[in-house]
Amino acid sequence: MADTLITPQVQALIGHETAPQRNRFPITEEMCYDLADATEDANALYVDAAYAASSRFGGILCPPLATWKDIAPPIGFFGAGQESHFQVPLPFNSYGLNGGSDWQFLRPAYAGDWITRHFRIMDIYEKQGRSGALVFVVRREVQTNQKDEVVNTDRHVSIHRALPKGERPDQVVNARDHLETVRISPPDSDRPIDRPQARRDPQRSFEDVRVGDALPPVVKGPMTTTHLVRWAAANGNYARIHWDLPFAQMRQGMANVVVNGSLKNQFLGQLCIGFAGDGGWFKRFYVEHRGMDYPGDVLTASGTVTGKRERDGFGYVDCDVQLTNNRGERTANGWATIVLPRKGQTLPLVWDEEE
């Protein structure tokens, strides 16, 4: 292997942009329901047509972190969805792990909208990790609707690592030497779990919030492989490390199948959207993934108000957010910007992108 993985061929990809790609189908009420159901998010704006129509939004919304659904993505060695959007020519077979994202939400995505997206590679760089060389690929994604209006933008980091030494896609690994025993995650078959019910909490105003206030936490789990498969079905990405235990252990050197980074983003998004309320706006969300969660884990999304500021007549609330598991690990952290209405104020539905 060369001293550096960032060869001239890799370097040349920086600045490259994909052609716009329109989704195969528009967002549907069924898709919105499936996304909410898979994440156990009882927000009525996603599932109750009458309530959504009577709200300031005027219709069913798609959860803002899941406006694109992969329809029949390629099934390859690394799993669905892993071969699309810029093949990076690295001297090892690499799985793209979710390193984090910086989202900006500029307008609602409605049932009936057609979403088009395109990507631009902003940077590619290399670091040494505990397991060896890591390559970071930074992409900017822009999603637009059928009116060519920008719905959201995302600056996304994927992390590519070498497979464990000696492993290749065409090798058969001795399972006795590599597989670890994993426990069957709770709950037991005789312990049904009730679905969460929609809540109607009073709308917070900008004046009501104080620095240091805690966001009402969102608790999920115990996580099961069923949660991961339901999420894959809802958003269309069947990457194998999330459901195929022998693949995750033998081919990727993992202890177990892992909870999707995109699913953990949803839990943190639910935390922020719940704090914003129907009258607020979840404007920006930055997250870094720092650890892995597994079936059996109970995940808690939590946050704290760190600042308040005024801009263009609106009240911006800055928050630190994090995701922790019942094993005492913080596996994701970041920050969010939420706009809350002043008393008697109605917020707009269209926002400008920030630098």
C-alpha positions as CSV (number, residue, x, y, z in Angstrom):
1,M,0.0,0.0,0.0
2,A,1.3,3.5,-0.8
3,D,2.4,5.8,1.9
4,T,-0.7,7.9,1.3
5,L,-4.1,6.7,0.1
6,I,-4.9,10.1,-1.4
7,T,-3.5,9.4,-4.8
8,P,-3.7,11.9,-7.7
9,Q,-6.7,9.9,-8.9
10,V,-8.5,10.3,-5.6
11,Q,-7.4,14.0,-5.3
12,A,-8.9,14.7,-8.7
13,L,-12.4,13.8,-7.4
14,I,-12.5,16.9,-5.1
15,G,-14.9,19.3,-6.7
16,H,-16.6,16.7,-8.8
17,E,-20.4,17.0,-8.9
18,T,-23.1,14.5,-9.8
19,A,-25.9,15.1,-12.3
20,P,-29.2,15.8,-10.5
21,Q,-31.0,12.6,-9.7
22,R,-34.8,12.6,-9.3
23,N,-36.4,10.0,-7.0
24,R,-38.4,7.3,-8.7
25,F,-41.6,8.3,-6.8
26,P,-42.9,11.3,-5.0
27,I,-43.1,11.4,-1.2
28,T,-46.4,9.7,-0.3
29,E,-48.5,9.7,2.9
30,E,-47.6,6.0,3.1
31,M,-43.9,6.8,3.1
32,C,-44.3,9.5,5.8
33,Y,-46.3,7.0,7.9
34,D,-43.7,4.3,7.4
35,L,-40.8,6.6,8.5
36,A,-42.7,7.7,11.6
37,D,-43.8,4.1,12.4
38,A,-40.2,2.8,12.0
39,T,-38.8,5.4,14.4
40,E,-41.8,5.2,16.7
41,D,-42.4,8.9,16.3
42,A,-46.0,9.8,17.1
43,N,-45.8,13.3,15.6
44,A,-49.3,13.9,14.1
45,L,-47.9,16.1,11.3
46,Y,-46.5,12.9,9.7
47,V,-49.5,10.5,10.2
48,D,-52.8,12.5,10.7
49,A,-54.0,14.1,7.5
50,A,-56.8,16.1,9.2
51,Y,-54.5,17.5,11.9
52,A,-51.7,18.3,9.4
53,A,-54.2,20.1,7.1
54,S,-55.4,22.3,10.0
55,S,-51.9,23.2,11.1
56,R,-49.9,26.1,9.8
57,F,-48.2,23.7,7.4
58,G,-51.4,22.8,5.6
59,G,-50.6,19.2,4.8
60,I,-48.8,15.9,5.8
61,L,-45.1,16.4,6.3
62,C,-42.2,14.0,5.7
63,P,-39.7,13.8,8.6
64,P,-37.1,16.3,7.5
65,L,-34.1,14.0,7.9
66,A,-35.6,11.3,5.6
67,T,-36.9,13.0,2.5
68,W,-35.1,10.7,0.1
69,K,-35.9,7.0,-0.2
70,D,-33.6,4.7,-2.0
71,I,-35.7,2.6,-4.3
72,A,-34.2,-0.7,-5.3
73,P,-30.5,0.3,-4.7
74,P,-27.8,-2.0,-6.0
75,I,-27.1,-5.1,-3.9
76,G,-23.3,-5.7,-3.8
77,F,-20.8,-7.1,-1.4
78,F,-20.9,-4.1,0.9
79,G,-24.7,-3.9,0.9
80,A,-27.4,-1.8,-0.7
81,G,-26.7,1.8,-1.1
82,Q,-22.9,1.6,-0.6
83,E,-21.8,1.7,-4.2
84,S,-23.6,4.8,-5.2
85,H,-22.4,8.4,-5.4
86,F,-18.7,8.6,-6.3
87,Q,-16.7,5.5,-6.2
88,V,-13.5,6.4,-4.4
89,P,-10.6,4.4,-5.9
90,L,-8.9,3.2,-2.7
91,P,-6.4,0.3,-2.5
92,F,-8.7,-1.6,-0.2
93,N,-12.3,-2.8,-0.1
94,S,-13.9,-0.3,2.2
95,Y,-17.2,0.1,3.9
96,G,-18.5,3.7,4.2
97,L,-19.4,4.4,7.8
98,N,-21.5,7.4,8.8
99,G,-19.2,10.0,10.3
100,G,-21.7,12.8,10.7
101,S,-23.6,15.5,9.0
102,D,-24.4,19.2,9.0
103,W,-28.1,19.6,7.9
104,Q,-29.9,22.8,7.1
105,F,-33.7,22.7,6.7
106,L,-35.0,25.5,4.5
107,R,-38.7,24.5,3.8
108,P,-41.1,21.7,4.6
109,A,-41.1,18.5,2.5
110,Y,-44.8,17.5,1.9
111,A,-46.5,14.3,0.8
112,G,-46.8,14.8,-3.0
113,D,-43.4,16.5,-3.4
114,W,-40.9,15.1,-5.9
115,I,-37.3,15.2,-4.5
116,T,-34.2,15.7,-6.7
117,R,-30.7,15.6,-5.2
118,H,-27.2,16.1,-6.3
119,F,-23.8,15.8,-4.6
120,R,-20.5,17.6,-4.7
121,I,-17.3,16.2,-3.2
122,M,-15.9,19.0,-1.0
123,D,-12.8,17.3,0.4
124,I,-11.1,13.9,0.8
125,Y,-8.5,13.5,3.5
126,E,-6.7,10.7,5.5
127,K,-6.1,10.0,9.2
128,Q,-4.7,7.2,11.2
129,G,-7.2,5.4,13.4
130,R,-6.8,2.8,16.0
131,S,-7.5,0.1,13.4
132,G,-5.3,1.6,10.7
133,A,-5.7,4.1,7.9
134,L,-9.0,6.0,7.6
135,V,-10.2,8.0,4.6
136,F,-12.8,10.7,5.1
137,V,-14.9,11.8,2.2
138,V,-16.9,15.1,2.6
139,R,-19.9,15.5,0.3
140,R,-22.4,18.3,0.0
141,E,-25.9,17.2,-0.8
142,V,-28.7,19.5,-2.0
143,Q,-32.3,18.4,-2.3
144,T,-34.9,20.3,-4.2
145,N,-38.6,19.8,-4.8
146,Q,-40.6,19.8,-8.1
147,K,-40.6,23.6,-8.1
148,D,-36.8,23.6,-8.0
149,E,-36.9,25.1,-4.5
150,V,-34.2,23.9,-2.0
151,V,-35.7,21.8,0.7
152,N,-32.5,21.0,2.6
153,T,-28.8,20.8,2.3
154,D,-26.4,18.5,4.0
155,R,-22.6,18.4,4.4
156,H,-22.0,14.7,5.1
157,V,-18.8,12.8,6.1
158,S,-18.3,9.2,5.3
159,I,-15.4,7.2,6.8
160,H,-13.7,4.4,4.8
161,R,-11.5,1.9,6.6
162,A,-9.5,-1.0,5.5
163,L,-11.0,-4.4,6.3
164,P,-9.3,-6.5,8.9
165,K,-5.9,-7.8,7.7
166,G,-6.0,-10.6,5.3
167,E,-9.7,-10.4,4.5
168,R,-11.0,-10.0,0.9
169,P,-14.5,-10.3,-0.5
170,D,-13.7,-13.6,-2.1
171,Q,-12.3,-15.2,1.0
172,V,-14.3,-17.6,3.2
173,V,-13.5,-16.9,6.9
174,N,-13.6,-19.7,9.5
175,A,-16.7,-18.8,11.6
176,R,-15.4,-20.6,14.7
177,D,-12.4,-18.2,14.8
178,H,-14.2,-15.0,14.1
179,L,-17.9,-15.1,15.3
180,E,-18.7,-14.0,18.8
181,T,-21.8,-15.1,20.7
182,V,-24.3,-12.3,21.0
183,R,-27.4,-12.3,23.2
184,I,-30.9,-12.1,21.9
185,S,-32.0,-8.6,22.6
186,P,-35.0,-7.9,24.7
187,P,-38.0,-7.6,25.0
188,D,-39.1,-11.2,25.5
189,S,-41.9,-12.6,23.3
190,D,-44.3,-12.5,26.3
191,R,-43.7,-8.8,26.9
192,P,-45.4,-6.6,24.3
193,I,-44.3,-3.0,23.9
194,D,-47.0,-0.4,23.4
195,R,-46.7,2.1,20.5
196,P,-46.2,5.7,21.6
197,Q,-49.2,8.0,21.4
198,A,-49.2,11.5,20.0
199,R,-48.9,14.2,22.6
200,R,-50.2,17.8,22.5
201,D,-47.7,19.7,24.6
202,P,-48.2,23.5,24.9
203,Q,-46.2,25.5,22.3
204,R,-43.0,26.9,23.7
205,S,-42.2,30.6,23.0
206,F,-38.8,32.2,22.7
207,E,-39.5,34.1,25.9
208,D,-40.2,30.9,27.9
209,V,-36.8,29.3,27.3
210,R,-33.7,29.9,29.4
211,V,-30.1,29.0,28.9
212,G,-29.5,25.8,30.8
213,D,-33.0,24.4,30.2
214,A,-33.0,20.7,29.3
215,L,-34.8,19.4,26.3
216,P,-37.3,16.7,27.2
217,P,-35.4,13.5,26.4
218,V,-36.4,10.9,23.8
219,V,-35.8,7.3,24.9
220,K,-35.7,4.4,22.4
221,G,-35.3,0.7,23.0
222,P,-34.3,-1.8,23.9
223,M,-33.2,-1.8,20.3
224,T,-33.7,-5.0,18.3
225,T,-32.7,-6.1,14.8
226,T,-36.4,-5.6,13.9
227,H,-36.0,-1.9,14.6
228,L,-33.1,-1.9,12.1
229,V,-35.0,-3.8,9.4
230,R,-38.1,-1.6,9.8
231,W,-35.9,1.4,9.3
232,A,-34.2,-0.1,6.3
233,A,-37.6,-0.8,4.7
234,A,-38.8,2.7,5.5
235,N,-35.8,4.6,4.0
236,G,-34.6,2.0,1.5
237,N,-31.0,1.4,2.6
238,Y,-30.3,-2.2,3.4
239,A,-26.6,-1.9,4.3
240,R,-25.6,-5.3,5.6
241,I,-23.8,-4.3,8.8
242,H,-27.3,-3.4,10.2
243,W,-29.0,-6.8,9.7
244,D,-26.6,-9.5,8.6
245,L,-24.7,-10.8,11.7
246,P,-22.2,-13.1,10.0
247,F,-21.3,-10.4,7.5
248,A,-20.9,-7.8,10.2
249,Q,-18.7,-10.0,12.3
250,M,-16.7,-12.0,9.7
251,R,-16.3,-9.5,6.9
252,Q,-16.3,-6.2,8.9
253,G,-14.7,-7.2,12.2
254,M,-17.7,-5.9,14.3
255,A,-19.0,-7.4,17.5
256,N,-22.6,-7.4,16.4
257,V,-24.9,-5.7,13.8
258,V,-25.0,-2.0,14.5
259,V,-27.7,0.6,14.8
260,N,-27.8,2.8,11.7
261,G,-26.3,6.3,12.0
262,S,-29.2,7.6,10.0
263,L,-31.6,6.0,12.6
264,K,-29.8,7.7,15.4
265,N,-30.0,10.9,13.6
266,Q,-33.8,10.4,13.5
267,F,-33.9,10.1,17.3
268,L,-31.9,13.3,17.8
269,G,-34.1,15.0,15.2
270,Q,-37.2,13.9,17.1
271,L,-35.7,15.4,20.2
272,C,-35.3,18.8,18.5
273,I,-38.6,18.8,16.6
274,G,-40.4,17.9,19.8
275,F,-38.8,20.9,21.5
276,A,-39.6,23.2,18.6
277,G,-43.3,22.2,18.6
278,D,-45.6,22.6,15.6
279,G,-45.1,26.4,15.8
280,G,-41.3,26.3,15.8
281,W,-38.7,25.4,13.2
282,F,-35.9,22.9,13.4
283,K,-33.4,24.9,11.3
284,R,-30.0,23.3,11.6
285,F,-28.5,20.1,12.9
286,Y,-24.9,19.1,13.2
287,V,-24.0,15.6,14.5
288,E,-20.8,13.5,14.8
289,H,-21.0,9.7,15.4
290,R,-18.4,8.6,17.9
291,G,-19.4,5.1,18.8
292,M,-21.6,2.1,17.9
293,D,-24.9,1.0,19.4
294,Y,-26.2,-2.6,19.2
295,P,-29.4,-4.6,19.6
296,G,-30.2,-4.7,23.3
297,D,-29.1,-1.1,23.9
298,V,-31.5,1.5,25.3
299,L,-30.8,4.9,23.6
300,T,-31.5,8.3,25.1
301,A,-31.4,11.5,23.0
302,S,-31.0,14.5,25.3
303,G,-30.0,18.1,25.0
304,T,-29.4,21.4,26.8
305,V,-30.1,25.0,25.7
306,T,-26.7,26.7,25.4
307,G,-27.7,30.1,24.0
308,K,-30.4,32.5,22.8
309,R,-30.1,35.1,20.1
310,E,-32.2,37.4,17.9
311,R,-31.9,37.5,14.2
312,D,-34.1,39.2,11.6
313,G,-36.9,39.5,14.2
314,F,-36.8,35.8,15.1
315,G,-35.7,34.0,18.3
316,Y,-32.9,31.5,17.7
317,V,-32.2,28.9,20.4
318,D,-28.9,27.0,20.3
319,C,-28.7,23.6,21.9
320,D,-26.1,20.9,22.5
321,V,-27.4,17.4,21.8
322,Q,-26.2,13.9,22.5
323,L,-27.1,10.3,22.2
324,T,-26.1,7.9,25.0
325,N,-26.8,4.2,25.6
326,N,-27.4,2.2,28.8
327,R,-23.8,1.0,28.8
328,G,-22.7,4.5,29.7
329,E,-21.4,5.4,26.3
330,R,-22.0,8.6,24.4
331,T,-22.2,7.5,20.8
332,A,-23.2,10.7,19.0
333,N,-23.1,14.4,19.9
334,G,-23.6,17.7,18.2
335,W,-25.7,20.8,18.2
336,A,-28.9,22.2,16.8
337,T,-30.4,25.5,16.1
338,I,-34.2,25.8,16.7
339,V,-36.3,28.9,16.0
340,L,-39.1,29.4,18.5
341,P,-41.9,31.9,17.9
342,R,-42.3,34.9,20.1
343,K,-45.6,35.2,21.9
344,G,-48.3,35.9,19.3
345,Q,-45.8,35.3,16.4
346,T,-46.2,32.9,13.5
347,L,-43.0,31.8,11.9
348,P,-42.4,31.6,8.2
349,L,-42.1,28.2,6.3
350,V,-39.2,29.3,4.1
351,W,-35.7,30.0,5.5
352,D,-32.3,31.2,4.1
353,E,-29.3,28.9,4.2
354,E,-26.5,29.9,6.6
355,E,-22.8,29.9,5.9
